[in-house]
Amino acid sequence: MVVTALSLTYSSGAAHADTLEQALSTAYQGNPEIQANRDLLSAADEGVVQAQAAYGPTLSVNARHAFTTARTRGPLIPSSNDGFATSAEADLSQPLFTSGRLAANLDAARATRSGERARLRARSQQLILDVVTAYVSLQRDIELHGVAVEIYRLLKQQRDVTVARYRLRDSTRPDVDQTANRAHLAAGRVIAARATVETSAARYRNLVGRYPNTLAPLPQLPVVPALATLYAQAERRNPTLAEAKFAERRSRALVGAARAQMLPQVSAFASAARIPLSPYRNRFREESAVAGVSLTMQIYSGGRQSSALREAIDRNLADQQLVEQARRDMREALATDWSLLQAADTALPRYQEAVRAAERALRGVKTQETSGIRTLRDVLDVTNDLLNARTAAVQTRAERYLLHVAVLRDAGVLTLGLFARLPAYDPGRRRSGAGELAGFPLRPILEPVDRLLLDEGVPTAPVKVENTATFDFQEQASPLAPRVGENTSTPDDN
């Protein structure tokens, strides 16, 4: 089974071990979800190309070669005609001035692309956190499985001793049943721990693409700065907040596009056609060419255009509020993870000391139990204390590392470079060089002219900004704070 192989290789210290850097590099290069987000970003790049191409000319050709047959009935002498005829037409159109409509659509496409880039950064950071979580969780669960196995062996040994003493009439049947009860409970914990390891291994395989070998120790992480510094970093670098800001910028550009629809649209056109005078013969035909300038402006639409403008404004007002909500969500996540990290940092030494104290207590109570000073129940209780202490220490150690990474993610500073030397993905490397020519030859001239009447102005939403730095929580007297002259150290067991 998976857990058996993992447990054996983890404890054997094999020469080859999977590092966190290897796991992250493999996932970063081949995880399907991150690849899908890169494809979506590439699609957003094409949206910008299409918006730029709208400044360029449009040429279409329509050619037709058809056979027509017709019969006339009714007169004394019926008649019929049939034959082939060929027609062809070419149309050329070039926008000259759209009152800002093309410029607004281009701004919206660029904001969409920037939002997709921010989303890709957010998903990349989340992938890093997910892989680290899978790696650390698998390490933790293998270690907890080892703790469960060790406690089971201790209780099984105690049961065997109690059974042997019972046979010598040095213990009672309730003593045997009590130790058997604890041993069976410990066996159940071993089974549950094994299933947990297999579950964590399946999660690791999902993200990385394969099961690991042994897991190498975790690398060191940079020191976490103060919460106020993290808030300032997150305002600039948190990708989820940036994505919300780009969504607001896009809806603002669409307000300008809705206004431009009410204003004049000027374009140049030209067409050439060859059309037969008869649908049955090409012998007689008309050949024509037309060129000119057209101005189009809708005077009345039954309220549709004004309603579309109000809709665009309302959507932008909503996006302004959602920017603040994204900011609040970011600050909540950052404050939560940072506070939990501080708690884990403070609690871990206490759990480690609890493990040492429980180990000393178990040795001492066992000695006292053989001397008749302590009872069997005392031995079982102290063994359970050791289980709880070791479990809490292992879980808190893993939680502290994961919270450290989560804080970096919340602040927007979590990068692959913290763990691996693999270069970061370049969003522009898939962009087609031909896309830069979209809209030529007139786009460099038409775009600044088209922006002359562009109006993306939107009323400022009544956003209530949350900017509280800290929560003023003061305990009257902390039970953990030592009193003056109090000695909190524990004497060593000599």
N, C-alpha and C positions, 0 to 999 in steps of 0.2 A: 504494500500500500504506500501511498505518497508520504504519509506521516512517518512511517517506519524508516524510509530512506532518508527523509529530511532529518529526523531525530538522530540517526546514526551518523550521518555525514556532518551534522552540525557539532556533534560532541566529539567527533574523532579528530577534528583539526586537520582536514585534508589539505594538500598543498594548493589545490585550485579552489578558489572561492569567488562567487559572484559579488561584485562591489556595487554600491549604490550608483556609482558613475556609469557602470556598464548597463545597469537596469534602466537608468534615465536615458542614456544614449540610444538604446534599442527602442524604447518606447517613443522617444522624440522623433526618430526616423521612420518608424513603421506603424504607429498606432493609427487605426482606421479613422477614429473620430477627429484626431488632429489633422490628418490628411484631408478629411472632408471639409474642415474649416478653412484649410488653405485653398481648396478648390472654390469655396464660396467667396473667398477674397479675390481670387483670380476673376471670378464672374463679376464682382463689383468693379474691378479694374476695367472690364469690358463695357460696363455701364458708362464710365467716364468717356471712353473712346466713342461710344455711340452718341453721347451728348455733344462731344466736340464735332463729330461728323455731321451733325445737324446744320452746322454753319456752311457746309460745302454744297456743291451742286448735286442735283439728282437727275440722272438720265435714264430714261426707260424707252424700250423699243417694243413695238407690237406689230407682228407680221402674221398674215393670214392667207392661206391658199385653200380654197373651198370649191367643192363641186355643188352646183345648184340645179335642181330640176323643178319645173313648175308647169302645170297644165291648167288651161282656161276652159271651163265648161259653161254652157248656156247658149252661146250663139249657134247658128246652124252648122257652122264649120268650127269644131273645137281646135284649139291651138296649144302648142306645148313648146317650151324652151328648156334647154339644159346646156351646161358647159362649166368650165373652170375659170376662176378669177382670182387674182392675187392682189392683196392690199398690204401696205406697210406704213407705219407711222412712228416717228421718234419725237419724244417730249423732253425738254430740258427745263429745269426749274432751279432758281437760285434765290434763297432768302436774302433780302437786303437790310431789312430792319423789322424787328418783331416787338418793339417796345419793351424789351427786357425778358421776353419769354424764354428764348434760347439761353440767355445768360443765367436766368433763374434755374432752369433745368440742369445746366452744367454745375451750378453751385450745389444743387441737391444731389447730383451724382457724386460729386467730390466728397460731400458730407457722408453719403452712404459708404463710399470706399473707406474713408477715415474711420467710420464706425465699425466696419468689418475688420479693419486692422486692429482697432482696440479690442474687439471681440476675440480675435485670434490671440492677442496678447493675454487676455483674460483666460482663454481656454488653455493656452500653453502653460500659464502659471498654475492653473488648476490641475493640469496633467502632471506637472512636477510634484505638486502636493499629493495627488492621488498615488503616484508611484512611490514617493517617500512613505506615505501612509501604508501602502501595501507591503513595502520592504520592512518597515519598522514593526508593523503588526505581525508579520510572519515571524520575525525574530522574537517578538514578545511572546507570541503564542507557543513557539517551540520551547522557550524558556519556562513558560508556565506549565507546559506539559511535563518538562523535567521536574519542576517543583511538585506537581501532582504525583509523579512516579516516585519521587523521593519520600514524600509523606506516606504514600501507600506502603512503601517498603518498610518504613519505620513502624507503621501501625501493624503491618503483617508480622513483622518481627516481634512486636509486643504481644500480638495475639498468640504466636507460637510459644512465647515464653509463658504466657498465662495458661495456655492449654497444658504445657509441660508441668507447671506448678499445680494445676488442678489434678493431674494424674498422680502427683505426689501428695495430694490433699493439702496443698499449701495455699490454695485459692478456692473460690466458690464458683458454682455454675453461673450466677449473675455476672461475675467478673469475666468469664469466658464469653458470655453473650454480649456484654458491653464492648469488649475489644473486637469481637466479630462484627458488631454493628458499625463501629468506626472504620474497620478495615473494608467492609463492603461499601460504605459511603465513599471512602477514598478511591476504591476501584471504579465506582461510578464517575467520580471526578476525572479519573484518568481517561475513561471512555469519552466523556464530554470534551476534554482538552484535546484529544486526538481529532475529534470531529471539527473542532475550532481551527486546528492547524490546517486540516484539509480545506476548510472554507477559505482561510487566508491565502493558501497556496493557489486556489482557483482564482481568487481576485488578482493575485500577482500575475498569473498566466494571462488573464483577460487584458491587463494593461500592457504587459511587456511582450507577450506573445509566446511565452514558454515558461516551464517550471524552472526554478533556480536550482543550482547546486548548493553548496554551503554558502552562508551569508557572511560577508566580511564585516568587521566593525564599522560603525557609522563615522563619517568624517566630521570634523569640527565645523561649527557654524559661526558666522560673524556675531559680534556682541550686539544685542538688541538695544537701541537707544531709548531715551525717555519717551513717554507717551506723547508729549507735546511735539517732539521732533517727528515721531511717526505720523501724527496728524498732518503736519506740514508736508511730509513726503507724499502721503496718500493724496492730498489735494492736487498735487502735480502729476503723480504717476499711477494712481489706481486706474486700471483699464476699464473697469465697470463704470466708474464715474465718468471717464472720458467718453465711453460709448453713449451714455445718456446725453452728454453735452453735444455730441455729433448728431444724435437724433433730433435734438432741439434745433440745431443749425439746419438740418435738412427740412424740417417742417417750416422753418422761417423762410427758406428759399422757395418753398412751394407756395407761400403766401404771395411772394413776388410774381410767381408764374400765374397765379389766379388773377392778380391785378392786370397783368400784361394781356390776358385773354380779352379784356374789355377795350383794349387800345388798338390802334391801327397796326396792320401787318402788311409790309411792303415786300414784294418779291418780283424778280425778273423771270420771264419765261420765253421759250422759243420752241417751235414745233415744226416739223416737216412731215408731209404725208404724200402718199401715192395711192389713189383710190380709183378703181375702174368705174366708168359711168354705167356699165351694165354688169350685173352679177353673173352673167353667163359668158362674157368675153373680156379679154384684156386689150382688145384692139383700140378702144377709145378709153382714155383715163385722164384723171385730173391730178396734177402735181402742184403742191402748194407749200409755202413756207410762211410762218407767222412768228413775229418777235415783238416783245413789248414789256411793259411794267404794269403790275396790278396792285391795287390797294384794297384790302379787305378789312372791314370793321363791322362787327355785329352791333346793331343799334338796339335791338330788343330781343330778349330771349325768354320772356315770361318769368323773369326772376331767377333763372337757373344760374347765371354767372354770379350775381350778387350773393346767392346762397352758397355757391362754391367758395367764394371769397370768405364769407363768414365761417364756413366749415374749416377752411385752412387756418384762419386766425384762432379758432377755438382749439384746434389740434396743437398749435404752437403754444398756446397758453397752458394746455395740459402738459406738454413736454417741459415747459419751464418748471412746473411743479414737480415733475418726475425727476428732473435733475437734482432738486433739493432732496427728494426722497432717496435717490441713489446715494447722495452724499451722507444722509443720515444712516442708511443701511451700512455704508462703508465704515462710518465712525462707530456704529454699534458693534460690528464684527471685530473691528480693531480693538476697541476697549474691552470686549469680552475675552478675546484670545489673549490679549496682553495681561489682563487681570488673572486669568487662569494660569498663564505662564509664570507669573510671579508667585502664585500659590503653589504650583508644582515645584518651583525652585526652592521655596521655603520648606515644603513638606517632605521632599525627598530625603534630606539628611535625617529627619526624624524617623521615617520609615526604615532607613538603613540601620539606625541605632536600635529601632525596635526589633529588627532581625537579629542583631548581635545579642540583644538582651534575651530574646526568646531562645536562641541557641544555648546561651549560658543557663537559662532557667531549665531547659529540657535536660541538659546534662545533670544539673543539680537535683532536680526532682526525681530523675531516674535513680540516682544514688540514694536519695532519701527514701524512695519507695522500697528499695531492696532492704533498707535498714528498718522499715516499719514506721518511719516518721510520716511519710506521705502515703496516700492511697492511690490505687490504680486510676481512679477518676482524675486525680490531679495530673498524672502523666498524660492521660488522653487530652485533658483540657489544654495543657501547655503545648502539646503537639499541634493541636488545632490553632493555638495562638501563633505558633511558628508558621503554619500554613498561611494564615491571614496576613502576617507581617511580610512574608516573602512575596505573596501575591500583590500586596499593596505597593511594595518597593518596585517590583518589575513593571507593574502597570504605570506607576507614576513616572518612572524613568523613560518609558516609551512615550507617555503623554507629554512630558516636558519637551522632548525632541520635536514631536509633531506640532505642538503649540508654537514652538520657536519658528518652524517653517511657516505655519499659518499666519503668524504675525508679519513675516516678511511678505507673504502673499497679499495680506490685507493692505499693507503699505504700498504695494505695487513694485517692490524692489526685488522680488524673487525671480532669479534668472537661472538658466541652465549653467552659466559660467560659475555659479557658486559650488557646483558639484562635478561638472564635467568640462573637458576641454573641447567639446564639439562646438563648432561655430553655430551661432543662432540662425534661424531660418530668415532669409532675405525675402520680404514680400514682393520686391520689384523684379526678381530674377525671372519670373514667368511672363513679364509684360512683353508684348510683341513690339518690335521696333517700328513696324508699319503703323501701329496705333498712334504714334506721335504725329503722323501725317494726316490724321483724320481732320476733316473740315478745311483742308487746304484746297485752293491757294488763298482764299479770301478770309479765313478765320482770324488771322492776326489783325486785320483791318476791321472786320465786322463786329468782333466781340467787344472792343472798347466802345464802339458807337452804339451797340445794342444796350449797353449798360447805362446810357444817358438817362433813360426814363425808368430804369429798374427801381422799384420801391418794395423793399422787403421789411418795411417798418411794421412792428407789431406792438400793441400796448404791453407794458410790463406787468406781468402777473403779480398779484399780491402774495409773494412767496415769504413765508415765515422761516427765516434762516436760524437753524440751531447751531450755536457756537459755544456751548458750555465746555470748558476745558476739563474739569475734574468734578467728581462727586464728593461733597464734603461729608464724609462719614467718620465719626469719631466715637470710639468705644469709651465708656466712662472708665473702665479699668479692664484691660485685656487680660484674660486668664493665662495667656501664654507669656506675658511679660514677667520676667523674674523680679521678685521683690528685692529690696536693698539687703545685701548680705546673704541672699539665698544661694545655695550651691546646687546647680542643676545637673552636675555631672553624676555619672553612675560608676561606683567602684568596680574595677575589673575583677573578674573571677580568676583568682590565683589557684 
